[in-house]
Amino acid sequence: MNTAELHITSYKTLAGVLIMLLLLTTITINVTSFDLRLWNVTIALMIAGGKGYLVMTYFMHLKYENKIIRAFVMVVLLLFLVIFGITFIDYLYR
């Protein structure tokens, strides 16, 4: 049998991920109460990226996928970061 078919994530791990997602959401909400100018958006997006990583790794089971699937996801994330960078450059020079 393939090891990707045998994965079972424990409730303890899923509860830990849930607590981390709730904690990161709370931090994101609290960051918006401070006037950090451009850093508000930057911090919020970095936290959102971390939350996305947790969701992809544990809830979408990317942790247990083949290396080729992981590579495809990394290419998509790299493309996303390039587009994100271009958007930030446009935002900075308006």
C-alpha positions, -999 to 999 in steps of 0.1 A, spaced: 0 0 0 10 36 -6 19 56 25 -3 84 13 -33 62 17 -24 53 53 -23 87 69 -46 95 98 -42 128 116 -50 126 153 -76 148 169 -50 163 192 -30 175 161 -62 189 145 -72 206 177 -37 222 179 -40 234 143 -74 248 151 -61 267 182 -32 280 161 -56 293 134 -78 310 160 -47 325 176 -35 338 143 -69 352 134 -70 370 168 -35 385 161 -46 396 126 -77 414 141 -56 431 168 -29 443 144 -55 464 126 -61 484 157 -26 499 154 -16 525 128 15 508 113 8 522 78 21 498 51 31 473 78 -6 466 87 -12 450 53 22 433 53 18 417 87 -18 407 80 -8 390 47 21 372 63 -2 359 90 -27 349 63 1 331 45 9 311 76 -28 302 81 -29 291 45 1 269 50 -15 253 80 -47 246 61 -29 232 31 -7 210 52 -32 195 76 -67 200 63 -59 194 26 -34 167 35 -6 181 15 18 168 41 12 133 29 12 139 -9 39 129 -34 68 152 -41 55 160 -76 22 174 -61 42 194 -36 63 208 -64 32 218 -83 18 236 -52 52 253 -47 51 266 -83 16 280 -78 27 297 -46 58 311 -63 36 325 -90 13 339 -64 42 356 -47 54 372 -79 19 386 -86 17 397 -50 51 415 -54 40 433 -85 8 444 -68 28 458 -38 51 477 -62 20 492 -78 7 501 -44 39 517 -33 43 539 -63 8 553 -66 
